[in-house]
């Protein structure tokens, strides 16, 4: 395991010298964000983690060969760059450097073509002007779709900073910039298949398909348009950065921040029930609703536990990591400049792949999310070599190894790719679920992003973080604002706990 990438907690059995105010179960970014928010308010906090190192899906390990550093799950961080919680941290002082490629993400097509969403790094201008320049350059690259692209994304990328605080908060308060939000929300309610009608070229439609497929829903589903709009706008406004040295550096920075505030992380501490936790004024759970249902059995009403069990999960993923003898030989130049590549072909092909998964089948030509951090971070592999990370969506609980199908899709747009493979590690959806109890059925998003669960996540309660158990709060990505490395689920859950404890929260006066 690379030095400095993941930070272990204290040895099992270590004891605190002061009474605990709060216990957090789970050390993913949300659990650590909750612990830091509580510790900043002066509370004594401990985090319990069952794995050998902190970070949950935000870790980096040598999965293939020594010296090849692979992100265990989260690899690219547009939402970390957008997060108000991370903005309050001096990540650079904690050893975190975000690196953005000139192309936020690329989408290859047959015949050596590719579409590219340019990031602010593309332009040497200021951030605001850089976003405008990036949007303009992308539009101009799309030929006859240039005008439609500017119309759809120009103002959205420009005003994204006004709407992000609302998007990354509980949907319980009036937005500060309703008009800017409406430019995203109204077209975003449409399925991506509806928005795709704005474009005529395969390039523009492909860009939308790749971004919308992050929803892990059929592209005919409501809200998939919002995913497409948001992730493209994030690319123009902030880029899609990777953490130099691996995502584990980000988790390590959170652990360091918590320890500096007097908190602690205790790893190798598997929690089987609430009875196993020490006494504390508040308990925050970075766990799945189904796990909470099991722990709440006999403590909460049967109606509440049934509601938790009704929470729906989406498809799983099959993830492959490769050690390569060199960079991926993409035919299209734009793909060689992008840390993220969406591999799946035309809009229709991507939509067909996602529809197959939703129907419980394994697509022959899957849509693949591919990350190649070596484009901007040479520390991930020995000199002249590269790492590559990819996954495709599969039915929940799948035990099927999709490596051959994923490799065939990459080879389709990068002939000679297979000849570069010198190491490979595969984790099926079932293996991912076994390794992390939050990944139910291999769903790495913490629950299906359906219209219902956008507003009733995880149950129909006014506060999505307060549970039916007094003093117990849910802070996982199964609460708003949902999936992604942003820490905001933990931040808002901690704010709810502080409010109930009568403790003045640090920072903004806004409450969940």
N, C-alpha and C positions, 0 to 999 in steps of 0.2 A: 504494500500500500504506500503511495507516495507520501513522503514526509510533509507535514503541514497541511494536508488536504482535509483530513477528518480529525476531529478532536475527541478522544475518549473521555467518558465521564469518570467520576470517582469509582473506586473499587467497591464491589458489593459489600454491604455491611457498614460502610462509613456512616458516621452519625453527625448531625448538625449540632452546633453549640447553642442555638437559640430556638425558641418555639416557632413553629411554622405558621404563617398566615395563609399560604396557598400552596397547593400541590397541582402540578400540571402533568398529565399522563400523555406521553408522546412528544418527541423532540423534532418533529418536522418543522418547517418554517413557521407554520401557524402556532404550534405549541411553544416554540421559542419566542415568537413575537408576543404571545400572551404573557409569558413569564417575564419578559423584559418590561412590558408595559406595567405589570404589577410591581416589579422591583423598582421601577422609576418612581412609583408612588410611595415608596418606603416600605413595602411589604417584604417579609421573609419568604422566599420562594424556592421550591425544589421541583425539578423536572425528572420524571421517571421514564426511562426508555428501555425497551426490551432488547434492542440490538446491541452490538458491541461498540457502536459509535453513533454519535448524534447526527441528525439531519434528515432522517426518513428517506424520501426520494431525492433529497438534495445532497447526495454524497458522490464521491469519486473514488474508484478503486481500479486496481490492475486486473481487469477481468479476462484478458486474453494472454498477453505475454508480459514479462517484467519490463518496466519502462514505458508501457503504453497505458495511459491514464484515461479511463472511461467514466463518464457520468452514469451513475446507476439508474437514474430515471430522468429528472429534469436536467436539460442541457442548455437551452436557449431561453433568455430571460427578458422578453419585452415588458412583462408585467412587473418585474422587479424594478426596471427602470422607471416605470410609471407609478410605483407604490408610494403613497404618502408616508407609510411606516418606514420604509427603507430610506426615504429622503431625510428622516430625522436622525439617521445614523451616519457617522463618519466612517463609511466602509473602507475608504482608502487607507485611513489610519489603522484599520484592522487587517490590512493586507489584501483587500479585494480591489481588483482592477477590472472594470468591464471593457471588453473589446468589441467594437462593432465593425462589420464589414461594409464596404460601399454599397453592396446589394443586400438589403435586409433579408429577402428571400427570392429565390428564382424558381421558375416552373418550366422544365424542359418539355419540348414537343418533338415529334418525329421529324426527321430531316435536318437535324442539327440546329433547330430553332429553340429559342427560350424567351420567355417574358421575365421581366425583372422589376421588383419593387425597390426603388432606390431609397437609401437611408440618408439622414443628414450628413453622414460622413462623406457622402458623395460630393458635398459642397463645402468649400472653406468658409462660408459665410456664417453669421450668427445662427443660433438654434432656430429662431423663428423664420429667418430667411432661408436657412438650410432646408427646413421642411418644405417651404414653397418651391425651392429649386428642385428638391427630390421629387415632389409631386409632378412638377412641370416636366422633368426629364422622363419620368415614367410615362406620362401621357403622350409625349412626343414620340416615344418608342413604339406606341401602339397604333400608329398610322391613322386610319379612318375612325378609330375609337378614341382619339385624343380628346375631342370635345366632350364626349359622354363621360370619360374618365375624370376630367377636370371638374365637371359638373357634380359628379357623385362624391369625389374625394377631396377636392380642393379646400372647401371651407371646413370640412370635417377634420382634416389633418391640421389646419390652421388653428382651430378652436379646441383641439382635443384636450389641452390642459384645463379648459373650463369644465369639461364634463367628466374627466377621470375621477375627481373626488366623489361624484354621485355614483358612478359605475362601480366604484370600489367601496361602497358603503351599503348598509342595509337599505332596502327600498321602502323606507318609512318616513322620509322627510321630503319637503319640497325642494327641488333642485335649485342651486344658486343661479344657474344659467339655463333657464327652460328652453329658450329658442335654440341654443347650441345643442342641447340634449335632444330636442325634437328632430334635428337634422340627422341624428343617428337612430333614434328610437323608432320613428315612423317608418322609414324604409327598412329598418332592421327587423320589424315584425314580419316582413315578408320572408318566404323561403328563398334560399340562394338561387333556386331555379327561376324564381320570378325576377330577381335582380339581374340575372344573367341576360335577360331579354334586352337590357340596356346596351349590350355590346354585340358586335357583329364578328369580331376577329377571334380566332381560337386563342390567341395570346391573352387578351383581356379576360375572356371567359375562364381561361385556365387559372389566371391569378386569383380570381374570385373563388373558384372551386377549391383551390388549395387552402386558402385562408378559411373558408367556410367549413371545410371538413374537420377543422379543429373542434367543432361542436360535437363530433362523434355521433352525428345524427344523419338520417337520409337528407339529401340536399333539397328535398321537397318539403321538409318540415318547417313550421314557423320558427322564427328566431335564428335560423341558420344564416339569414342575411345579415343579422347583427354581428355574428362572429366574423363574417367576411369583411364587413365595413370596419369593425374595430381593429382587427389584426393588420389590415392594410394600412389604416391610418396610423397605428402604432409604428409600423415600419417607416413611414415618412417622417413622423414627428420625433421619434426617439430611437429608432433602429431596433434590431433584434440582437442584442449583445450576448456574448458568452462571458463567463468569469474566467479570467486568466488562471491557468492551473487546474481548473475544474470547478464544478458547482459546489463541491465540498468546501471550497474556500469561503463561500457565502455562509454555509452552515457553521463553519468554524468561527467566523466573525461574530455570528449571533451568540454562540457559546461564550466567546471572550467578553462580549458586551454584558451578558448576564452575570458572569463571574465578577466583572468589575463593579457591578451593582450589588454584589453580595449574594447572588443566587447561585445555585449549583445544579448540574446535570448528573444524574446517576444512571449509568448505562448497565446493561445486562440485568435489568430489573423488570421482568415480565409481570404485568399486573393481570390477575385473573378475576378480580372482583373489587368492588369498592371497599370491602372489608379489609383488604390487604394494604390500604393506604393509611398513612399516619393521620392523626387528627389535625384538621386545619379549618380555617374559617371559610375557605373557598376551594373547590376542586374544579379544575378545568380539564376537559377531555378532548384531546386531539385524536378522536377515534371515530369509527363509523356509527351511524344511527343503529344499525343492527347490533353492534357490540354494546352500545348503550342500552338497547332494549333488553339484552340478556342481563346486564348488571342491574337494571331497574326492576327486574322481575321480583314481585313481592314487596317492593318499596313504593312503586307508583301504581296508578290505576291500570287495570287491564286495557282500558281504552287508549291510554297513552302509549303503552308498549306496543299495542297493535298498530297505532299510527306510525311509530318508529319502524316497525317491520314492513309497513307498506311503502316506505321510501324506496324509490326505484333506482337501480343501477343501470349503467349503459354497457355497451360491448367492452370486451377486454382488448388487450394489445399483445402481440408477439414482438419481442424486442431482440434485435441482433446487434452485437458490437463486433467490429473487425479491427485487427491490426493489419496495416497495409504496408507494402514495400515502397509506396510512393503516393502522391496525391491522386484522387479519382480522375480518370481521364475523360471528363465530360466533353462531349462534342461541342456544346454551346459555351462560349466564353463567359457569359453571365453566370453560369453555374459554378465556374471556377473561382468567381469572386464572392460567392455567397456562403455564409456560415450555415444557412438553412436552405434546403432544396426540397420542394414538394414534387414527388415523383408519382405520376399516375396518368399522364397524357391529357387528353381533352376534357372539357367539362363533363361531357357525356360519359366518358370512361370513369372519371372520379365518382360521378353520381351513381353509376352502375355498381361500382365496387362498394360504396357505402350502403346502397340498397341491399346488396347481397348479404352483407354483415347483419343488417337489421332484420333480415329474414332468417337468420340463423345459419347462414352458409359461409364457407371460406372462399373468397374470391380467387379466381385463377390469376387475375392481374390486379393485385391489391394496390390501393392508394397508400403510398409510403411517405412518412415524414422522416427526412434524412438530415442529420447534423454533422458538419465537418468543421469542428472548431479550429483545426490546424490552419485554416485560411487566415485567421488572425492571431492564433496562439500556438507558437512553435514549441511550447513546453509540454505538449500532450504526448509526444512520441520522440524516439531517438532521431537524430539528424537524418534527413532524407526520407523519413518514414511518416506515416499518418495514422490517425485513428478515424473511424467512421462509426456512427450511431444511427440506427433506424428502427422504426417500428411500423407495423400496419395494424389495422383494427380487425378483430376476430370476434366470433360469438363468445359471450360470457362463459368463463370456465374452460375454454378451449385448451386441449392438450396437444394441438397440432403444431408442429414445427414448421413455420412459414419461411425459413431462411432461404430455401431454394427459390421460392416465388418472389421474395423481396430482392434477392440477388439478380434474378432474371429481369426485374423491372429496372434496377440500376444499370445492368449491362445493356439494356435496350437503349439508354441514352448516354452510356459511357462505355463503348466497346473496349474490351481489354481489362475491365475492372476485376473480373474473377481471377485473372492472372496475377494480380497484386496481393491477393489475400494470403497472409502468412499466419493468421490466427483468427479464431472466431469463437464467440460465446453467444448462446441462444437462451432466452428465457420465454417460455410459453406463458399464456395468460394464467394457466393453473399454477405455474411455478411462481409468477409474480404475486399471486394471491397468497400462496403459502409463505412467501417471504415477508409480506407486509399485510397485516390484517385489515388495513384501511383499503387495500386494493381488492375489493369484493369482486370475485369472478375475473380479476385482472383489470377491472375498471380503475385506471389511474387518475380519473377526474373527480372521484368522490361522489358520484351520482350523475344520473342522466340530466342533461341540460334542457329538459322539456319546458314548454311554456308554463305548465302547472308548477313544476319544481323551481322555476325561476322566482316565483312569488311565494310558494309554500315550501320553503327549504329550511329544515327537513320536515317540519309538520306545520299544521295550521295554528300557529301561535303568534301573538303580536311581536314578541321578542324571539327571534330565531335562536338565540344563544342560551337563554334561560330554559332549563329543563323543568320537568314536574317534580324534581327532587330539590328541596331547598338547599341552596349553597352549591349546587352542581350545575356546571355550564358546559355547553358543547362548543368547541372552537376549531373543528376540522373543516376541510374544504366542502363538507356536506352542508355547511352554513353559508350565508352570503358573505362575500360576493362569489364564492365558488372556487373552481380550480385555478391553479397557477401559483407560482412562487412570488407572492406579494405580501404575505403575512397579515393581511387585513382581516381575515376571519378570526385569527387570534387576537388582534388588536381590539376589535369591536367586542369580542366576548369578554376580554379583560376589562374593558370600559363598563360593560354591564355589571360585572362582579364588583368593581370599585364603587359603582353607584349604589348597589345594594348594601355594601359595607359602610357606606357613608364616608368614603375616602375620596378626596378631591383628586380627580385624574390629572396626569401631567398633560400639558399641551392644550389643545383646543377644548372649548367648552361644549362642543357638540356631543350629544349622547345618542346611543343606539335606541 
